[in-house]
Amino acid sequence: MVYLIDASVYVFRAWYSLPPDMRDADGNPTQALYGFARFLGDLIEKRRPQYLGVAFDESLGATGFRERLYPAYKANREPAPAELKRQFALCREYCRLLGVAEYASQEYEADDLIGTMATIMRGHGLRVTVVSRDKDLSQLVGPGDVFWDYSDAAEYRYEEIAQRFGVQPERMADYLALTGDSVDNIPGVPGVGPKTAAALLKAYASLDDIYADLPGTAELPVRGASKLPMKLAEHRDAAYLARSLTRIHCAAPLPAGRETLRRGRPDVAGLAGFCAQQGFGSMLARQAERIAALS
């Protein structure tokens, strides 16, 4: 099993939930770094993964090929403050000191990097645990894989994803294309909400199948079904554009493989110095020593 972590979820969680007065000797905030470091170390101690990869969003906003396809993509988000960007860079450094492979890209989002790592490692016969709480990433879950919402201590296997998120994993990108995604500023098809989209993708295997049988959508047992063919036809281009944004790209040019994702031995001395520099005391350094003993 390879564990693939959506880092931003846990960095942002720590940024907002831990005391903002956590600072290093120079007065720089460190709460996001500390929270992420605790999360990552605790995960390793709990699961002792042999293979582990962490993906970061390089730009913390609109990025790469999706922005070129749709300039309004993520344009609704405020830029990350400089104090948080600094901590993201330190989180990546912490990963390297801990012996964990970490990746980021200006062209591809963390979701794409996770999808690419998952594809590569499946080629080596390994199954995947995606560590996130973002439903978008559930589209990567196949038979034998796990979606692990670490914060809620909840794990969902392939056959449980539909009950949790409304549709089967392989239909998630189409589902989001229909409903839109306000977090990423993707409009979707007006008038098609989660219940209608779920009904469409229960009756049809994909967006392509829906558009191949527009008259048939009027027979679905949902409110306003008679107007669905017209709505879908009117917003066909928008739906397909949305799917190009919601579908995770799984072939990013990433230097990842079985050996690069094999968890390495922590640099215990380097981590002790790093933690001291950040004002973290000895707790994380002692954890690194325990992790090193597991390697």
N, C-alpha and C positions, 0 to 999 in steps of 0.2 A: 504494500500500500504506500502511495506517495501522498503527502499532505501538502496542499497548495493554499497559501494564505493570501486573502485580500486585505493587505495591510491597512489601507486607508480607513476601513471601518473601525479598526481598533485604535488607530492613532487619533482619529476624530473623537471617538468615544472618550478617550482619556483626556483630550484637550478640553472637552466640555464638562467632564464629570469630576476631575481631580482639582484640588485647590490651585488657583492661578498664582499663589504666592510661592509655589515651589520654584526655586531659582538656583542657578549655579553661582560661583563666587563672583562672576562679573555682572550678576543681576539679570541674566537671561532666563526666561521661563523654561521649565523643564518637565512640566506635568505630562505632556503628551508623550515625550520620550520615556519617562519613567513608567507610565501606564502600559505603553506598548512593550517595553522590555520585560515587565512583569508578566504580561500576557504570554509573550513568546517563550520565556523561560518556563512558566507553569505548564504550557502545552507540551513542551519537550519532556518535562519530568513526568507528566501524566501518561503520554502515549509512547515516548521513546522512539520516534519515527526514524527509520533508516534513511528514508528519502524525504526531503523537505525543500520547498521553494516558496519564497515570499515575493509578491508582486506589488509594486508601488505605482501610483499615478504621478508621472513626472511633472506635469504642468499644473496639477490640482484644479483643472478646469477644462474648457474646450481644447481639443487637441487633435492634431494629425488629420487622417483621412476623413473622419466624420465631419469635422469642421469644414473641410473643403466641399463635402457633399451638401452640407446644410449649415450655412454660416450662423444660424440662430441656435445651433446645438449648444446646450449648456450656457447660453448667453445670459440666462437669468441668474446665474450664480455670482455671488460677490467674490472677488479675488481673495485668496487665502492671505491672512496677515503675514508679514515678514517673520514674526516670531514663530509661527507655525511652520513655515517653509524651512526655517533653520532646523527645527526639530525633526522634520521628515528626513533631512540629510543625515542627522545624527542617528535616527532609527536605522537607516541603511548601514551606517558604520557599525552600529551595534550588531546587526545581523552578521556582518562579515567577521567581527571579532568572536561571535558565538559559533562560527563555523557553518553558517547557514547561507545558502545561495540566495541572492536577492537580485531583482531585475526591475528596470524602469525604462521607459521609452518616450521620446517626444512624439513619435508617430502613432504608437499603439497604446491603448489603455491597459490598466492592470487586468481587466477582464480578458482581453485578448492574450496577454502574456500567460495568464492562468490556463486559458483554452489551449494555447500552443504547448505549454508544458504537459498538460493532460494528454494531448494527442501524442506527443513524443514518448511519454512514459507508457502509454497503452501499447505503443509499438514494441516495448520491452516486456510486455505481458503483465504489467502492473495495473491495479485498480487505483482509483483516485478518491481522496477525501477533500472536498472543497470547503475551506474554512471561511465562512462569511455569513452575513445575514441579509445580503442583497439578493432578492429573488431572481434578478437578471442572470446570475451565475448558475441558477438551477438548470438552465438549458444544457449545461455541460455534464450533467449527471446521467450516466448510463447504467445498465444492469451491473450490479456488483459494486457500484460507487456509492458514496455517502455525501450528503450536504450537511455540514456541521455548523449550526448556529451556536457558536461557542458561548456567546454572551447569555443565551437562554438555556444553555446546557441541553439543547435539543438536536437530535440527529434524524435525518430523513433519508431513507433509501429510495432508489429509483421508483419503486411501486408506491411510495408514500408521497411523492412530490405533488401529484395532482390534488390530493386531499388538502395539502398544506397551501398550495399556491393557485389552485384553480384549474390548471391544465398540465398535461404530461410535459416532461422536460423538453422534448424535441419540438414542442409547439409553443414554447414560451416566447421566442422571438416574434412569432406571428401574433400571439396574444397581445404583446406589448405594442406591436405595430397597429393593431386595431384600437386598443384602449388609449394609446398614447402614454407618455411617461412625463409627468409634470416635473419630476426631479431633474430630468435631462432636457427639458423644454422641447419634447417631441409631441406634436399635436394629436396624431392618430386620426381616426375617423369620427367626426362629430356625431354624437348620438349613440355611439357604441361604447357602452360601459363594460365593467368587468363581467357582469352576469351574461350579457349578450355575447361578448367575445368568447366566454367559456362555452356557451351553448353552441356557437358557430364551430368552435374547434373540438367539440365533442361529436358534432355531426360530420365535420370535414377534417381531413388530416392536415391540411395546410392552407395558407392564404391562396395558393394557386388553385387548389380544389374548390375553394369558396368562389373564386372569380370564374371558374369554369362552369358553375351552376348557380348563377345569381338568382334566377327565378325560384329555385328550390329553397333559398333562404327565407322566403316569405312564409314558408310552412313551419318554421321553427316554433316551438312552444314558448315564445318569449313575448313580452309586451312590445307592441309596435312592429311586429315581424313583417307586416304588409309593406312597410316603408323601407325595409332593409335593402332590397335590391336597388332602389333608387339611391339611397345614401351611399352604399358601397360603390356603385358605379360612378357616382359623382366624385368620390374621393379615392378613386383607384390609384392614381399617381402618388397621392400623399401616403397611402397605405404601403405601397412598395418602397417609397423613399424611407418611410419609418422603419420598415423591416431591414433595410440596408444599414440603419443606425443601431437597431436593437440586436441584430444578430452578432454574436461574438466571433471574431476572426481568429481562427485556430492555426494559422500558418505564418505567424510573425517570424522574421529572421532573428531567431533567438539562440544564443550559444548555450543551449541547455541539453543535457542528456543524462543517462543513467549515472555516470560518474560525477558530473558537475552538480547534480541534485542529491548526491549522497551526503548526508550530514557529516561534517568534519568535526575535528576536535577543537573545542574552544581555546582561544588564546587567553589563558587564565590571567597571566600577568598583565597583558594588554587591557583586559576587561577591568581588572582592579584599578589600573590607572585611569581608565575612562570613567568608571563610576566615581572615583574620588574627584575627578575634574568636574563632574556634574553635580557634586554634592549629595550623592545618593547613599553615603555611608557604606556599610559592608554587606548589606542583605543581598544585593544582586551579585556581588563578587562571590559570596559564599554559594549562591545558587549556581554560578558558572563552574565552580569547583565540583559541585555535585554532578552537573551535566557532563563535565569532563570525565568523571569517574564512570559514567555510563557509556562513554564512547568506545 
